[in-house]
Amino acid sequence: MGSSFKNILCLLLILFGLNSFSQKNQDEKLAEHYLEQKDYEKANVYLEKLYDKSPDQWFVNYYSGLVGAKDYNRAEKICKKQLKRNPQNTNLYILVAKLYKAQGDPKKETENYQKAVKEVVPINGPIQTLAHAFMEEGLYEYALEVYKKGRKQTPEYPYFYEIAEVYKRKGDLKAMINEYLDAINFRDSELYTAQNFLQSSLGYDDEEGGFKNPILKQELQKRIQQHPDKIVFSEFLIFIQKQQKDFDGAFVQSKSLDKRLKEDGRRLYELAKLCVSNERFETAQKCFQYVIDKGDQYGYYDISVIDLINCDYQYLTQKPDASTEELLALESKFIKAADKYKGSHLGNLLIANLANLQTYYLNKTNAAIALIEELISRPGIEAQLKAEFKIQLGDIYIIKSQIWDASLLYSQVEKDFKFEPIGQEAKFRNAKLSYYAADFKWAKTQADVLKGSTTKLIANDALDLSLIITDAIGVDTNAAPLARFSAADLLILQHKYTEAIAEMDSINKVFPTHTLGDDINFKKAEIFTRLGKYPEAEKMYKDILDFYPTELYGDDALFKLGELYEKKIKDIEKAKQTYQDVLTKYPGSIYVVEARKRFRKLRGDNLDNG
């Protein structure tokens, strides 16, 4: 055979192959085109040929075409043909059942659903495939039957999470919750997985279906009664109580566990710290006291003694109506504990708050100065701690109006820690002193340097100080209104609130065209909050938002208003809305991250799993 003939033959074979390929490709295109146009009769002409050649590839399309053409007999035949090819694919019975449903034959429809369940091979793959097929059709009871059949055959994998998902779709929250609790009962290590699924499934806001739903707590309490040795259920209940901020309930459960397990008080100590961070001081006090009452042989005894006193300090100093007797009793506790732990790290933890108590609430600045000076002069004191107490001593000198003594201490710290955060803090304190003394040019110069501080808080404070000076003076060289305002600011620092308000009110009278309106309202709001006059504080913040929304304190006022609603007025819905307003009205604000975090926390999101 000549080479030229061979070449011609090869060419013919290629052309024949291309023609066959082209024809096949054309059939596919026409089948898909007519199917898309819902011209089922024409589509089925091509789909039948394609199905005969590649049943698995074209079954779904051909089935759809036959159903569209109402050729139910042929559709049933190809389903049974597919079943012969792959008997494990029992979800095909669902397709047959749909054919009978379309023909109005509920008996045969049900028979095919039941066949699917009966004939499914009880291993994971077929079980999952069939159950999902039922769920796609909204046939949740059959999906449950499938999973329960799998559970019976493979007890090592009981399908808790899959069954819970079915109950979720059915809207049966109680059954869903109990599946998750069954998973925990099956194996303690499922606790965190079940918690995560529950949070995802229940959500947060819906009072009936959310994480606040009483069903979850009720079912947990039942489990605790039924399985008193299953500590994991008590752990979960405590988790829920923390999420719902039911700290008293968490205290009861934690105390019960501590006693039952003969623990060292750790869980109560950790709960106490959580209560303090949420300003639930009374519950925190009970937790700390429980640990203390266990005795000094336990490792959390000493730190609980210290933290209880510091908790009492936070509680009393935030109370607008704390009595002198209460404050003196607290001072006595501080002194007694400071003597007991003198010279130790624990003792140092008490000194700062004791000195502040004496300075700001008991008018005992000389006693506070002696206390701090003794600590500073103590041999071997750590340099960083010494610097911290020098700054505090400087603050006390300001209260006594010994401005230059304060400046000297700040300057020492700044020199010793020039490139460290505490040194920058001292530098900012000196800038504020210049501001109080009405040396605004120098104060702004120092603040502008500190705007580049690596410490975000200092950088933000420096920026605020610089902007206050710039906005108040601006192109007008009259610094008199700002001088009065800075004097009022110093009075606030000294806790002389009545005099501070009078000084700020005088600015409006003497300088009616001043530009300090938002600054004055913001400072007044802070004073009213400290005095427990929450409606007055709310009005000041709202005045800023109504009359000065684009000024320096616009976003500050909105965030602080949210904080006021959350922590003082205890109106959670208003707090959530206000924090959300920060995100939408001031998207570039430095408060955005914190506002989002607080909004999510109030909504019930689990931010730290505890």
C-alpha positions, 0 to 999 in steps of 0.5 A: 500500500502506497504512502499516499493512499495511507495518508488519504485513509488517515485523513478520511478517518480524521474527517469521519471522527470530526464529523461524528464529534461534530454531530454529537456536539450538535445533539448536545447543544440542541438537547440543552437548547430545547430543554432550556426553552421548555420544548420538551418534545423536541428536547427528548428526541436528542436526549433519548439518543444521548441517554442511550449512549451515556446513561449516567451522564444524561439521566438527570436531563432526560428525566427532566425532559420526560417529566416536562413532557408528562411522559411518566411511564418512560421516566419511571422506566429510566429510573428503574434502569438506573437502579439496576445499574446502581442499586445503592442509589436509592434516592432514585425512588424519590424521583419515582415517587415524584412521578406518582405525586404528579399523577395524583397517586399518593399511595404509590408515592408513599410506597416509593418513599418507604422503599428508598428508606428500606433499601438504603445501605446503612453506611455513611455515603448512601445514608447521607445522600438519601437523607439530603435528597429527602430534605431537598424535597422538604420530606423531613420525617423520611430524612429522620428515618434514614438517619435513625436507620444509620444510627442503629446500624453504626452506633459508633457514628450516631448522626447527632448533628445531621439529625439536629439539622433536620429538626432545625429545618422542621422548626422543632427547636426542642428536639434539635437542642436535645440532639446536641445534648445527646452528642455531649452525653455520648462523648464529653469531647463533643461539648465545644462542637455542640456549643458552636453548632447551637450558637450557629443554629439558634442565633442571638436576637430572636427571643423565642428561637435565639440563644436566649430561648429558655428551652436550652437552659431548661433542657440542660437543667433536666440533664443535670438532674438526670445525670448528676455525674456528667460534669460536662452538662454543668459546664455547658450550663455555666457557659450559657449563663455567662453568655446570657450574663446570668452571673448569679446563676453561673455563681451557683453552678460554679460553686456547686461544681467546685464543691463536688469536684473538690477544686481549688477555687479557680473557676470561681476566681475566673468568674469573679474576674469576668463579673468585674469586667462586666461591672457586676461587682456584687456577684464578683464580691461573692465569688472572691469571698467564696474563694477566700472562705475556702482557706489560705491553703489554696493557691487563689486565696491571696490574689482573691483577697487583693482583687476583692478589695480592688473590686470593692474600690471599683464598686464604691467609686462608681457609686454616685452616693457612696457614703463617707463611712463606706469609703473609710471602711474600705480604706481600713481594708486597704491598709490592713491588706497592704500591711499584710502583703507589704513589700510583695507584688500583691502589696503593690497592687493595692497601693495605687488604689489606696492612694487614689481613694485617699486623694480623690474621695477622702481628702487625704492627699498628704497620707497618699503622698507619704504612701507613694513616697515610701514605696518609691524610696524602697530599695530594689523597687523595679524601675518601671513600677517606680516610674508608674508611682512617680506619675501617680504622685505627680497626679496627686500634686496636681490635686494639691495645685503643686503644678511644678512639683508634678512637672518635675516628676513627669520630666524625670520619668520622661527622661528615664523612659524616653522611647517607651510608652510610660515615658510618652505618658509622662510627656503627655502629662507635662503637655496637659500641665501646659494646657492647664496653665494656659500655655497653649502654644507649648502644649500644642507643640508637645501634643503634635509630637505625641500624635506619632506615639506608638501607643494608640491611647496616647496618640489619640489623647494627644490628637484630641488635645491638639485639636481642642486648642486648634478649634478653640483658638483657630484664626482668632488669637483670643485664647481667653475662652480656652483658658477658662475651659482648661481651668475648668478641666483642671477642676474636673481632675481635682473632682471639684465638679460644682466649680467646674460647671460654674466655670464652663457656664461662665464662658457662655456668658462672657464669650457668647461667640466662642466655639467650645459648645461641643467641648463644654457639653462633653465635659458636663456629660462626663461630670453628670455621669460621675454624679449619677445624673444620667438624664442630664448626661444623656441630654448633653450628649444628645445636644452635641449630636443635634447641634454639633454633629460634625464637630470634634466630639460628634463621634465621641458623644455618640459612643459615650451615649451608647456606653451610658445606655449600656452601663448606667441606664441599662437600656440594652436596646438603646445601647445596641442601636446607638453603637450601630449608629456609630458604625453607620454615621461615623464609619471613620471613627476610632470608636468603630472597632469597639462599637462593633465589638460591644454591639455584637456582645450585647446581641449575644455573640460569643466573642471569646468562648467564655 
